[in-house]
Amino acid sequence: MRAIAISAAEHRGAADLIDSMHQLRARIFRDRLEWDVDVRQGREVDEFDSCRPTYILAVTAARQVVGCARLLPATGPTMMSVLFPDLERTGLLSPHAAMVESSRFCVDTSLEAGRAGGSLHDVTLTMFAAIIEWSMEQGYTEIVTGTDGRFERILKRAGWPMTRIGDPRPIGNTMAVAGLLPTGQEWLERVRPPNYVSLLQSKVAA
């Protein structure tokens, strides 16, 4: 299992992986977490998938996507501006060129291999490391995200705690929280699992 980054220019050439990603999102967000998301033909897609994002994917040797995240410049358009519109208005969130938004993070933790005796699955830690590494490579110093309390606790257990912005709020059937995450070598070293392969060494077609 390895992590790869798929830029907007690479979407067409990685259509099979992106389709697998949308199916994973449907299984995790609707079927497991019971979020109020739009699923069609077994695939979860929303308006921000048309904004030319970069996708970070965890992919098995059989090209099965077992983890994903969507990254967009925080200056917009972003999911944060839709779900948490008051944060910018009140000055609690100030998007800038060195901030990236991460959304639609999920992993398939049903894989038997990958726990290595730890409490967090290697897929989760690999995704965290890949997001940090990609952000550093692109010049982003911080990440903004909207998530829930369960995932906030996972970040803390991984050693990558999120700084909350504003108060939790109900969105659909989820109590959502917004927050900031730092990037940098210190954080990469904290979260990456022993078998992590640098994102910069992984190619989409490999």
C-alpha positions as CSV (number, residue, x, y, z in Angstrom):
1,M,0.0,0.0,0.0
2,R,1.3,3.4,-0.9
3,A,0.1,7.0,-1.2
4,I,-0.2,9.0,-4.4
5,A,-1.2,12.5,-5.3
6,I,-3.4,13.0,-8.4
7,S,-3.4,16.6,-9.6
8,A,-6.2,18.1,-11.7
9,A,-4.1,17.6,-14.9
10,E,-3.9,13.9,-14.1
11,H,-7.6,13.2,-13.4
12,R,-8.3,11.7,-16.8
13,G,-5.3,9.4,-16.8
14,A,-6.3,8.1,-13.3
15,A,-10.0,7.7,-14.0
16,D,-10.1,4.2,-12.5
17,L,-8.6,5.3,-9.3
18,I,-10.8,8.3,-9.0
19,D,-13.9,6.1,-9.6
20,S,-12.7,3.7,-6.9
21,M,-12.3,6.8,-4.6
22,H,-15.9,7.9,-5.1
23,Q,-17.1,4.4,-4.4
24,L,-15.1,4.4,-1.1
25,R,-16.5,7.7,-0.1
26,A,-20.1,6.3,-0.6
27,R,-19.3,3.3,1.5
28,I,-17.7,5.3,4.3
29,F,-19.8,8.5,4.5
30,R,-23.3,7.1,3.7
31,D,-23.2,3.4,4.6
32,R,-20.9,3.5,7.6
33,L,-21.1,7.0,9.1
34,E,-24.6,7.6,7.8
35,W,-23.8,11.2,6.7
36,D,-26.3,13.1,4.6
37,V,-24.4,12.9,1.3
38,D,-25.5,12.6,-2.3
39,V,-24.8,9.1,-3.6
40,R,-25.6,8.0,-7.2
41,Q,-24.9,4.7,-8.7
42,G,-22.8,3.8,-5.6
43,R,-20.6,6.8,-5.8
44,E,-20.4,9.9,-3.6
45,V,-19.7,13.1,-5.6
46,D,-20.3,16.8,-4.7
47,E,-19.8,20.2,-6.3
48,F,-16.2,20.6,-5.1
49,D,-15.1,17.6,-7.2
50,S,-15.5,19.9,-10.2
51,C,-13.1,22.5,-8.8
52,R,-10.0,20.8,-10.1
53,P,-8.8,19.4,-6.7
54,T,-5.7,17.4,-6.0
55,Y,-6.6,14.0,-4.5
56,I,-4.4,12.1,-2.1
57,L,-5.1,8.4,-2.3
58,A,-3.9,5.3,-0.5
59,V,-3.7,2.5,-3.1
60,T,-3.1,-1.2,-2.7
61,A,-0.9,-3.2,-5.1
62,A,-4.2,-4.3,-6.8
63,R,-5.0,-0.6,-7.4
64,Q,-7.8,-0.6,-4.8
65,V,-8.3,2.8,-3.2
66,V,-8.4,2.4,0.6
67,G,-7.9,6.0,1.7
68,C,-8.6,9.4,0.2
69,A,-8.6,13.1,0.8
70,R,-9.5,16.1,-1.4
71,L,-7.3,19.2,-1.3
72,L,-8.2,22.7,-2.6
73,P,-6.6,26.1,-2.1
74,A,-8.3,27.7,0.9
75,T,-8.8,30.9,-1.0
76,G,-11.7,29.2,-2.7
77,P,-14.0,27.9,-3.7
78,T,-14.1,25.6,-0.7
79,M,-16.4,23.4,1.4
80,M,-15.6,25.5,4.4
81,S,-17.2,28.6,2.9
82,V,-20.4,26.6,2.5
83,L,-20.5,24.7,5.8
84,F,-18.9,27.4,8.0
85,P,-19.7,30.7,6.3
86,D,-19.6,32.7,9.5
87,L,-15.9,31.9,10.3
88,E,-14.6,34.2,7.6
89,R,-17.2,36.9,8.3
90,T,-16.2,37.0,12.0
91,G,-12.5,36.9,11.3
92,L,-12.0,33.5,13.0
93,L,-10.8,32.0,9.7
94,S,-8.5,34.0,7.3
95,P,-7.7,32.0,4.2
96,H,-4.4,32.9,2.5
97,A,-2.2,31.6,-0.2
98,A,-0.2,29.3,2.1
99,M,-3.4,27.5,3.4
100,V,-5.0,24.5,1.8
101,E,-8.4,22.9,2.6
102,S,-8.7,19.2,3.2
103,S,-12.1,17.6,2.8
104,R,-13.7,14.2,2.2
105,F,-11.0,12.4,4.2
106,C,-11.8,8.7,4.7
107,V,-10.1,5.4,5.0
108,D,-11.1,1.7,4.8
109,T,-9.9,0.4,8.2
110,S,-11.5,-3.0,7.6
111,L,-8.2,-4.2,6.0
112,E,-6.7,-7.0,8.2
113,A,-3.1,-5.9,7.5
114,G,-1.9,-2.6,8.7
115,R,-2.3,-2.2,12.4
116,A,1.1,-3.5,13.4
117,G,0.0,-3.6,17.0
118,G,-0.9,0.1,17.1
119,S,-4.3,1.7,17.8
120,L,-4.4,3.5,14.4
121,H,-4.4,1.8,11.1
122,D,-1.4,2.2,8.8
123,V,-3.8,3.6,6.1
124,T,-4.8,6.4,8.4
125,L,-1.2,7.3,9.3
126,T,-0.1,7.0,5.7
127,M,-2.8,9.4,4.6
128,F,-1.8,11.9,7.3
129,A,1.8,11.7,6.3
130,A,1.0,12.1,2.6
131,I,-1.2,15.1,3.1
132,I,1.5,16.8,5.2
133,E,4.3,15.9,2.7
134,W,2.3,17.1,-0.3
135,S,1.3,20.3,1.5
136,M,5.0,21.0,2.3
137,E,6.0,20.4,-1.3
138,Q,3.4,22.8,-2.5
139,G,4.3,25.5,-0.1
140,Y,1.3,25.2,2.2
141,T,2.0,25.9,5.9
142,E,-1.4,25.1,7.3
143,I,-4.5,23.0,6.5
144,V,-8.0,23.9,7.3
145,T,-10.7,21.3,7.6
146,G,-14.2,20.6,8.8
147,T,-14.8,17.3,10.4
148,D,-16.5,15.6,13.4
149,G,-15.4,15.0,17.0
150,R,-14.6,11.3,16.3
151,F,-12.0,12.3,13.7
152,E,-10.7,15.1,15.9
153,R,-9.8,12.5,18.5
154,I,-8.1,10.3,15.9
155,L,-5.9,13.3,14.9
156,K,-4.9,13.8,18.5
157,R,-4.1,10.1,19.0
158,A,-1.8,10.3,15.9
159,G,0.1,13.2,17.4
160,W,-1.3,15.8,15.0
161,P,-3.8,17.7,17.0
162,M,-6.2,20.1,15.4
163,T,-6.7,23.7,16.7
164,R,-10.5,24.3,16.7
165,I,-12.0,27.4,15.0
166,G,-15.3,28.4,16.5
167,D,-17.8,26.2,18.2
168,P,-19.1,22.7,17.1
169,R,-22.4,22.8,15.2
170,P,-24.9,20.3,13.8
171,I,-24.6,19.7,10.1
172,G,-27.1,17.0,9.0
173,N,-26.8,14.2,11.5
174,T,-23.2,15.1,12.5
175,M,-21.8,17.5,15.1
176,A,-19.2,19.2,13.0
177,V,-16.1,21.1,14.0
178,A,-13.7,23.3,12.1
179,G,-10.0,23.5,12.7
180,L,-6.4,24.1,11.6
181,L,-3.6,21.6,11.2
182,P,0.1,22.5,10.9
183,T,2.4,21.2,8.2
184,G,6.2,20.7,8.5
185,Q,8.9,18.1,9.0
186,E,8.2,17.7,12.7
187,W,4.6,16.7,12.1
188,L,5.5,14.4,9.2
189,E,7.9,12.5,11.4
190,R,5.3,12.2,14.2
191,V,2.6,10.6,12.0
192,R,4.3,8.6,9.3
193,P,4.3,4.8,9.9
194,P,7.5,2.8,9.7
195,N,6.7,1.5,6.2
196,Y,5.8,4.9,4.7
197,V,7.1,5.5,1.1
198,S,7.6,9.1,0.2
199,L,4.7,10.5,-1.8
200,L,7.3,12.1,-4.1
201,Q,8.5,8.7,-5.1
202,S,5.0,7.4,-6.1
203,K,3.6,8.0,-9.5
204,V,0.0,7.7,-10.6
205,A,0.6,5.0,-13.2
206,A,3.2,3.1,-11.3
